[in-house]
């Protein structure tokens, strides 16, 4: 037993209680980070990033509360709120004449595995009036690899709606080329840990190069997350990486 353990437990208990009320009180907000075509420098999409504006603690990053939301059973309603808000914002931008090819939304494994998830996506698109091909759902590689057959079935149903599909955190789930080729995907997002390590000692350069080559062979768009330096941009462009996202291009607004 350590005193710090008790403090962490108390913080978790208090945050859990606050989290249950936060959605009803409208304390969650979405910030949007641009996705940029590396060759042209053109902004062609955005990713919706969730933040919690706690009335006492201020802005709380998702790493601090998403696992807690999973544990207390709030991740599904929270995910549906994010999807609704992101699609509505994308529709507003398009109505205002702002060019936006894709609005990317992260999907938790709990949402993805629910029987009504595809119906939920269809309903949100109908309510917001957003064209299906403007929405890009991002599912982590690890989530997809838990059950390849089931994942493929769900992805196929989503694809029939017309939405785009991306593998998030690619490179961390040890998926094989044969598995990836079975999924009806549009994009691979290279995990930021590999991108941030480009140019440093180790295997990051090799892993990033292989990931880009795999995606290119399967005709997927390749999105590099966590781009923070010109060195990384040059490396990615030289290997025909399609898009970049990160503080080099701008933070989440």
N, C-alpha and C positions, 0 to 999 in steps of 0.2 A: 504494500500500500504506500502511495505517495500522495502528498497534499495536492500536487498538480493534477493527479488523476481525478481527485474529487472536484476540482475547479472545472475541469473539462466536462465531467459528467453533469455538473450543475448548469454549465453553459448550454450543453446539448439539450437538457430538459427545458430550459427557458426558451431556447430557440425553437424547439419543437412546438411548444405551446403558442409562441408568436406566429409560427409558420401556418398553423391551422387557421388563424384569423387573417393572415396577410392577404390571401386571395380575395376574400370577401371585402376587405378594406381597400382594395386597389393599390396595394403597396408594391406590386411588381411592375417593372417597366422593361421595354425592349430597347436595346441599343443596336445599331446596325454597322457592320464593318464591310467595307467595299471589297469586292473581288476584281482583280485587274488582269486584263490580257497582257501577258508579258511582252509579246512582240510589238504590240501597238501602243501599250500604255493606257488603253481605253478601259474605263470602268464598265463592266458588263453585268454586274450582279452584286448582291449583298447577302450577308448572313445575319440572321436575327440572333442576338445574344441576350440572354436573360440576366436581369439584375434585380436585387431586392432593395428597395428604399426603406430601410427599417427606421421607424420614427425616433428611436433613441440611439441606435448604433450607426446610423448613416447607411451609405451604399455598401451592400454585401455582395461579394462575387459568388458565382454559382458553385465554385469548388467548395465553398463553406456550407452550403445548405442543400445541394441536390441529393447527396447520399442520405441526408436526414429526411428529405421529402420522400425518398423511396421507402425508408424504414417506417414512416408514419402513414404511408398509403396515400400520399398527395401527389405523387409524380404524374399520375395519369390526368387528373383534372388540371394540373399545372401545365402539362404538355399540351392539352387541348386549348387552353387559354393562349399559349404561345402561338400555336398554329393559327388560331382565329385572328389574333392581333397582327401577326406577320402578313397573312394573306390580305387583310383589310388595308394595311399600310401599303403593300405592293400595288393594290388596286388604286389607292389614292394617288400614288406617284404616277402610275400610268395615266390616270385621268388628267393629271396636271401636265402631261406631256413629257415627263421624265423617263428617258429610255432605261429600262431595266429588264434584262433577259431572264434572270433567275432570282428568286428569293429563296435562300437556303434556310431550312429549319431542321434542327437536330431532333431525333426521335429516340426516346429511351427504349430499352429492351422490353420493359413492362408494357409500354404503349404498343410497340411493334407486334407483340405476341397476342394482344387482345383480339378476340373474334370480331369485334365491331370496329377495329381500327380503320379498315378500308372504307367502311360506311361513314365513319367520322370525317375522313379526308374528303370524301365526295360531298358530304353535307356542308363542310366549311367552304369548299370551292363554289357551291351553288349559292350559299348565303352571301359571300363576299363578291361574287361575280368575277373572280380572278380566273384567267385562262389557265387550264391545268399545266401546260408546258412552261409556265412561269414559276411554278412551285418545284423546288428541288428538296427532296427529303434525304437527310443524311443519317445513315445507320452505321454504328461502329462495326469494324471488321470482326471483333470478338463476338458481338451479338449475332451476326450472321452465321458465324461458324459453329455456334452452339448446336444448331440443327439445320443442316444444309437443305434437306428436302422441304422442311416447313418454311424456311426462309425463302426458298425459290418460289414456292406457291404464293406466299404473301407478296413478294416483289412482283410476280407476274400479274396478280390482281391489281396492284397499284399502277403497274405499267399500263394496264387496260384503261385506267382513268385518264391517262395522258400525262401524268406527272413525271418529272425526272427523278432519277435515283442515283445516290452517291454513296460510296463506302468511305466512312470517316475513319480517321486514325489509321490509315493504311500503313502496313509494315509492322504493326504490333500484334496481329492476330495469327500470324503464321499460316495464312491461307495459301493454297496451291494454285497454280495457273489453271489447272483443270476445274477446280471449284469455282473460281472467279468467272470462267468462261460460261458457266451454266447460268449465272445470274443475269437478268436483263438490266444491266447497269448503264449509266451514262458517264459517270465520273469516278475517279479515285482521288481522295484527299490524302496526301502524304503527311504522316504524323509530324508535328512540329519539332519533336525531339531530334529527328533526322535532319530537318532543314536547318535548325539552329546550330547543329554541329558541323555543317558543311565548312570545309576549310580548316578544321581542327584535326589533330591526330586521332586515328581510330578508323572505324569502318563506315562512318556516316556517309562519306562520299560514294562508296560502293553501293550501300543500301539504297540511297536516294536514286542513284543511276539505274539500278536494277528495277526499282519501283516504277520509275518513269518509262523504262523500256518495256516492262510488262504491260503497263496500261496502254502504251502506244501500240503494242502488238495486238491488243484487244479492241483497238479503235475507241478507247475511252478518253474523255478529257482528263487532264492531270492537273490537280490543284495543289500547290505547295502552301501549307499553313505555316505561320510563324516567321514569315520573311522579314528580316530586320536590317539587312545590310546589302550594299551594292555587290559585294562578293557573291552572295547567295543568288542574287538576281542574275548575274552573269553566268554562274554555274548552271542554273535552271534553264536559262535561255539557250545555252550551248547544247543542252540535251533535249530541246524541244518540249519543255514543260509548258503546258497551255496557259495556266493562270497562277497568280500569286495572291496571297492574302497575309496581311501582317502590318506591324507598325512602320515598316519602311514606306508603305503606301498611305498609312493613316490608321489611327485607332478607331475604336467603336464609338459612334456618336448617337 
